[in-house]
Amino acid sequence: MLSVLAYVYVDPLLDPPWNDAYDWGQSVDCVYQDWGDRHQFQQLLTDHTKPANTDHTDLETIVPTIPTDDQDDQSVLLVRHLWELGDSVEEVRDRLQQLEALHFQVSVIEDDSGEGDRVSPSGQLQIFQDLQRIQHQRTLQRSHAQNRVQAKPPPGKAPYGYRRGKDRYIVDRSTAPVVKDFFDHFLLYGSLRRSVRYLARKYNKKISVSTGKRWLSNPVYRGHLAYTTGDVITHTHAAILSGDEAAQVDRLLRRNRQLPPRSASAERSLSGLVRCGQCQSPMTVTHVTQRSKKRDYLYLRPTQCPFKATQSSQATQSSQAKQPRQPNQPRQPEHPRQPEHPRQPEQPKPCSAIPYEIVLSQTIDTICTTLPNIVATAPLPNIDLIKQQLQQQIQTKEEAIAQLPSLAQQGILDADTVALQTYKIRSAIAELQASLAQLPPVNLQATVQEVALRQFWLDLSEPERRFYFREFIHHIEIVRSPSTPSTWSIQPVLLLEHPPSS
């Protein structure tokens, strides 16, 4: 009688968990599933091996069934991939011969060779060459996975600032200070390109901007290991960047993505935040000096005002119309005078520059008066409660890791399962710690009273004021009076009212 069976092999280090809803394409009588070993395959052979007839009643001999040429009596064994039958080409060939002896026809569902879905015991040369290549790749992947489970560094050269040890990264004392100084400079000025130039000037260490960006986000410098699978294992080696500094770096990177590239490291705190409410042009800080005077006058000037371009084109056309006729130029025939058209409405005048210090002073006053009211009425999340919940989840998972060795001693789990479960739990802990680091460093409701003081802002340096402005302000609009453009006011839009896009 024809029977249809299926065999599944799952390597816990490489393959995703088995899904029982897998579509085999036909009805399956029984599914044999192995997880990391071949016990169920041996059970499949045992279940379909018949005892041979013998004259010795005291002996029970088990021999394979002799195959026949009638394919109608053959059973079918479905496998997803041919390499699931063994860890090497020799093992696969031997097991195909065992299945042939038991009168099984192997059918490959997800064929890797492209030679069809029927595989004979002898096979074609191309199929086994492809099989050998796949098994070699899986052997390398399994070795890398074992290193991940043991929290060892991935293959390859160690990142700049570290050197490879026996089973972890070790801080290189000759290059680690260069990386640390790069981080400190970025935390102070918030500029990636400026920090890259700083390394080249001070240490003659020339790196590209993309390399510097990878340094800022690389988990290795924070004491963690990141693998190509996307998993992160925390606290595996000595860190160059502390946890608080890493969280501040992440906030600076997220905030700089919302600003023009050259405004991220500008000297003035309002750079990149101000835009004209009339033409929606961004405004840049310009310096104006007077002869024989040391004082600089700062102004905010629109960079892309469309009304300025319109007036300049009109002035060009007017000057061309008033040019005198050249002596050798023939006189143009006079056309009858056209009736006068109604006068076109006057275009708005170009947006004028605005004193920087006045805008800065009004911005501080507006924040001091509006921020407490917004915080008091806005439905802000309880940051302290969220932190407590995340910390509780982290503690629960750490307790689960501490219980795994005792389960191994009791014989409930083997050493490989303990290592694999430890790896998975530590990866989950890394995700929770990343969520914890993305939270604001302080509770805004508890610090708003201090931030709302004008003297707090006046006592800050320009880099510090720039940092706090970008913590609270999304942008600042210059609202001009329709009747008198020289009269204007500012309208800051806070991040609490307009959260930035991710």
HELIX and SHEET records of a PDB file:
HELIX    1   1 HIS A   39  ASP A   47  1                                   9    
HELIX    2   2 GLN A   71  ASP A   73  5                                   3    
HELIX    3   3 LEU A   82  LEU A   85  5                                   4    
HELIX    4   4 VAL A   89  ALA A  101  1                                  13    
HELIX    5   5 LEU A  125  VAL A  149  1                                  25    
HELIX    6   6 ALA A  176  TYR A  189  1                                  14    
HELIX    7   7 LEU A  192  LYS A  202  1                                  11    
HELIX    8   8 VAL A  209  SER A  217  1                                   9    
HELIX    9   9 PRO A  219  ARG A  222  5                                   4    
HELIX   10  10 GLY A  243  ASN A  256  1                                  14    
HELIX   11  11 PRO A  261  SER A  263  5                                   3    
HELIX   12  12 PRO A  306  ALA A  321  1                                  16    
HELIX   13  13 TYR A  356  THR A  377  1                                  22    
HELIX   14  14 ILE A  383  GLN A  409  1                                  27    
HELIX   15  15 ALA A  415  ALA A  437  1                                  23    
HELIX   16  16 LEU A  444  VAL A  451  1                                   8    
HELIX   17  17 ARG A  454  LEU A  458  1                                   5    
HELIX   18  18 GLU A  462  PHE A  472  1                                  11    
SHEET    1   A 4 CYS A  30  TRP A  35  0                                        
SHEET    2   A 4 VAL A   4  VAL A  10  1                                        
SHEET    3   A 4 SER A  75  VAL A  79  1                                        
SHEET    4   A 4 PHE A 104  VAL A 108  1                                        
SHEET    1   B 2 TYR A 162  ARG A 164  0                                        
SHEET    2   B 2 TYR A 169  VAL A 171 -1                                        
SHEET    1   C 2 LEU A 225  ALA A 226  0                                        
SHEET    2   C 2 VAL A 232  ILE A 233 -1                                        
SHEET    1   D 3 VAL A 274  CYS A 276  0                                        
SHEET    2   D 3 ILE A 473  ARG A 480  1                                        
SHEET    3   D 3 TRP A 488  LEU A 494 -1                                        
SHEET    1   E 3 MET A 283  THR A 289  0                                        
SHEET    2   E 3 ASP A 296  PRO A 302 -1                                        
SHEET    3   E 3 ILE A 354  PRO A 355 -1                                        
END                                                                             
